[in-house]
Amino acid sequence: MSQPFAKLPAWADYGLLPLINVIVAFFVAGLVVLLVGESPIDAAVLMVKGALGSGDGIGYTLYYATNFIFTGLCVAVAFHCGLFNIGGEGQAYVGGLGVALVGLGLGSVLPWWLTFPLAIIASAIVGALWAFIPAWLQAKRGSHVVITTIMFNFIGASLMVYLLVGILKAPGTQAPETRVFGPGGQLPDLGWLLGMFGLNMRSAPLNISFLLALVAAFVVWLLIWRTKLGYEIRTMGHSPKAARYAGISEVRITIVTMLISGALAGMAAINPIMGAQHRMQLEFVAGAGFVGIAVALMGRSHPVGIVLAAILFGVLYQGGAEIAFDMPNISRDMIVIIQGLVILFAGALEHMFRPSLLRLFQRLARTKQQATPAVATGGGQ
Amino acid sequence: MAESAIELVGIDKRFGAVHANRDIHLRVEKGTIHGIIGENGAGKSTLMSILYGFYQADNGEIRINGAPARISDPNTAIALGIGMVHQHFMLVENFTVLENVMLGVEGAPLLKRGIAKARAELKRLEQEYQLDVDPDALIEELPVGLQQRVEILKALYRGAEILVLDEPTGVLTPAEADHLFRILEQLKAQGKTIVLITHKLREIMAVTDNVSVMRQGSMVATRKTTETTVEELAELMVGRRVLLRVQKGEAKPGEVKLSVENLTVRDSRGVIMVDNASFTVRAGEIVGIAGVAGNGQSQLIETVAGIRTAVSGRVLLDGQVIDITGAADPGELRDRGLAHVPEDRHHMGLVLAFEEYENSILGYHDDPLYLNGPFLDIQAIQADARKKIEKYDIRPSDPRLKTANFSGGNQQKIVLAREIERDPGVLIIGQPTRGVDVGAIEFIHKRIIEMRDAGKAVLLVSVELDEIRSLSDRILVMFAGRIVGERDSDASEGELGLLMAGVEQQEAAE
């Protein structure tokens, strides 16, 4: 027998619901701030001001957002295929190898506009390769990709420590990092872009890879909704049985999707390495791979949503740093708690308010319908 | 006038824009069997869910045995003596009959005393209503007909005086259905009141005292069963005259298009699902496979369509071998002129989350017609979808609408349009009208006959025996994975029913 269907209008689904989630997250976070004896309102003002109130604040916010856009897209592409790629962290970390090799090897030889595309290709290939083994195990052996990608995060982290304290370490230093790249391995910043809005970015590390992230978001949109491959990915994600029926190879589509996903994560390494530090440091991903999961959830796996959610998390990172700096009672750990709350409400509890919102909309629709009784529609045909 | 067991007064229920029940009035007399019929989506299940406390009505009153009742949840309904037997059984598969019956009414934290009491009570019920079931049998080991009896026992054990059965015969063989009807008669004789929800007119005529017809959320008529006819009820259900029996001419079978030889298929656990099946389908004929659901028909057609891998056997399409034991690919078979309307339209034939036009190319998305290099040619696809929507009268006629928002009949038309418009040489159709409203059934049957008359080979699988009998030129019967008989289309229902129950085969073995 048929289930009565009920749906939210798109603007409520994609706009109102996430907004409610964020507001509730901030409200609960405000209670936490209150608990440690600071004013939540002051904290909120500090956060918004710190993240968006100045040229360098915006520069930092968008710099963080760049990482999150890449990792968010990585998670989203896999989501569309019904795969949960938790390995963005590791794929971005190992993807850094591709960037570092280009930066170290060609940074002193080629100009940035030649190393940049090479770094894109190298990081994408290395990131994709790091996703390949979990993908192959999933497709051929049914080993769950959630488990294997988590394990590959650890393997990747250990591998990078090994490389950075050994082979790749700059000679004559104690720090586990490579030497600084030549001028061709350093991407130009986007001070001119903020300058167009009359803002001074000062030392903020926002660089041209932010534009690359926006391009990547557009390309992902094209891929998912406008290409045959995207059609196959979505078919697989919604219904593996329908994919089998349609003659789509599960093995091929699983591996291809994970390769694309890994490549996107790999590209996230360009921003911190070539864009900001101009060398590869230990732990340069700094959790962006995991934030990407929340970003993809909150952005509903849609590139536009992901860009917006990534900027929100950029605000949290940058604004959080400001709070920690200015409010002695709030340590960096408190900021992590607040970020965690946002992830909890926006990601994990995504559907908490859906039923009540749905009821509200139904009641509204009903009163509207009673006002204009002629438009009642039957259920059957 | 007799006392009433249930009285519904002005029940009204909306889900968003859908008006599921509008101003329903219904009176069910005590000690009768009352049928409720209507197409899918007519609101029968919603109404019964309101009666059983799953939903609350927006307006209206329920009276049980004459007294107004507020039924806020199923527990209240049970306390009022209402029992429900769902279409999909709510049994714990690896529990025994006894454990299932006492589930939720154990009586005490320690089970021992409860079990003894339940066993005694169960015995009494079984004797009183002749519902023989072994209380210690595991549910998963019982045939479907007996599982249903356990559901009835569960309701009676909870003191049900009013029993609501939702589409109870969907999973039964004709013989099991007849047995169920005898049980219902027995219950009626003991003074129970029974509400029978179904879309099968034949059952209504066979077993009910009164019948109410629902259409698009409204109760359009109530009749004494003896004073109405199948034709009248069908017309009331659909709102217009319908042809219940498809009209078709003689078949003119041509060359063999599809040939299946000694096909054996195992499922993922290694259980044999199709056992050494052989048959052919010729151009210009419809071969129907009858059988109770779960006897291997699904696996058979999925294997022939390249979705499932066989253990052994050969399948020839136009005389060319299909690699069914290895790399058969549904996409390749489509190119070779084999179209497949799958049984499971919700998970296999369609992606419900897709917009209509996206589903109109599922499986044919490799066709350069729909592509522009690696990109989908959205304009071309939508134009193509619009044409099919018009030709197949798919409603609403919007290729951008999400597929889940189409009714069952229209969803099936989307699949049929996609597969038939490709002009395939062989068409495999599973359950063409499952969950499809009566009006659309007529349309779908006509299309299938047209395919035959155009010289296509059609392989049809359905659990609706009426459908098999009215469409097929030859009928194969499957039981326990084997093809146990072949009959002409004029074989009697009784004869086919026996074959479907595996009776003939067992006798032969003895």
Chai-1 contact restraints between the chains, C-beta under 6 A:
chainA,res_idxA,chainB,res_idxB,connection_type,confidence,min_distance_angstrom,max_distance_angstrom,comment,restraint_id
A,M1,B,S45,contact,1.0,0.0,6.0,A-B,restraint_1
A,S2,B,N40,contact,1.0,0.0,6.0,A-B,restraint_2
A,S2,B,G41,contact,1.0,0.0,6.0,A-B,restraint_3
A,P4,B,F15,contact,1.0,0.0,6.0,A-B,restraint_4
A,P4,B,V18,contact,1.0,0.0,6.0,A-B,restraint_5
A,P4,B,A20,contact,1.0,0.0,6.0,A-B,restraint_6
A,A6,B,F15,contact,1.0,0.0,6.0,A-B,restraint_7
A,A6,B,G16,contact,1.0,0.0,6.0,A-B,restraint_8
A,R226,B,F375,contact,1.0,0.0,6.0,A-B,restraint_9
A,R226,B,L376,contact,1.0,0.0,6.0,A-B,restraint_10
A,T227,B,P374,contact,1.0,0.0,6.0,A-B,restraint_11
A,T227,B,F375,contact,1.0,0.0,6.0,A-B,restraint_12
A,K228,B,H365,contact,1.0,0.0,6.0,A-B,restraint_13
A,K228,B,L371,contact,1.0,0.0,6.0,A-B,restraint_14
A,K228,B,P374,contact,1.0,0.0,6.0,A-B,restraint_15
A,Y231,B,H365,contact,1.0,0.0,6.0,A-B,restraint_16
A,T235,B,V351,contact,1.0,0.0,6.0,A-B,restraint_17
A,H238,B,V351,contact,1.0,0.0,6.0,A-B,restraint_18
A,H238,B,A353,contact,1.0,0.0,6.0,A-B,restraint_19
A,S239,B,H347,contact,1.0,0.0,6.0,A-B,restraint_20
A,S239,B,V351,contact,1.0,0.0,6.0,A-B,restraint_21
A,K241,B,H347,contact,1.0,0.0,6.0,A-B,restraint_22
A,K241,B,M348,contact,1.0,0.0,6.0,A-B,restraint_23
A,A242,B,M348,contact,1.0,0.0,6.0,A-B,restraint_24
A,A242,B,V351,contact,1.0,0.0,6.0,A-B,restraint_25
A,R244,B,I307,contact,1.0,0.0,6.0,A-B,restraint_26
A,Y245,B,P330,contact,1.0,0.0,6.0,A-B,restraint_27
A,Y245,B,P342,contact,1.0,0.0,6.0,A-B,restraint_28
A,Y245,B,M348,contact,1.0,0.0,6.0,A-B,restraint_29
A,A246,B,L362,contact,1.0,0.0,6.0,A-B,restraint_30
A,A246,B,G363,contact,1.0,0.0,6.0,A-B,restraint_31
A,G247,B,D329,contact,1.0,0.0,6.0,A-B,restraint_32
A,G247,B,P330,contact,1.0,0.0,6.0,A-B,restraint_33
A,G247,B,G331,contact,1.0,0.0,6.0,A-B,restraint_34
A,Q362,B,G16,contact,1.0,0.0,6.0,A-B,restraint_35
A,A365,B,G16,contact,1.0,0.0,6.0,A-B,restraint_36
A,A376,B,H19,contact,1.0,0.0,6.0,A-B,restraint_37
A,T377,B,A17,contact,1.0,0.0,6.0,A-B,restraint_38
A,G378,B,Q216,contact,1.0,0.0,6.0,A-B,restraint_39
A,G379,B,V18,contact,1.0,0.0,6.0,A-B,restraint_40
A,G379,B,A20,contact,1.0,0.0,6.0,A-B,restraint_41
A,G379,B,G41,contact,1.0,0.0,6.0,A-B,restraint_42
A,G380,B,G41,contact,1.0,0.0,6.0,A-B,restraint_43
A,G380,B,Q216,contact,1.0,0.0,6.0,A-B,restraint_44
A,Q381,B,R395,contact,1.0,0.0,6.0,A-B,restraint_45
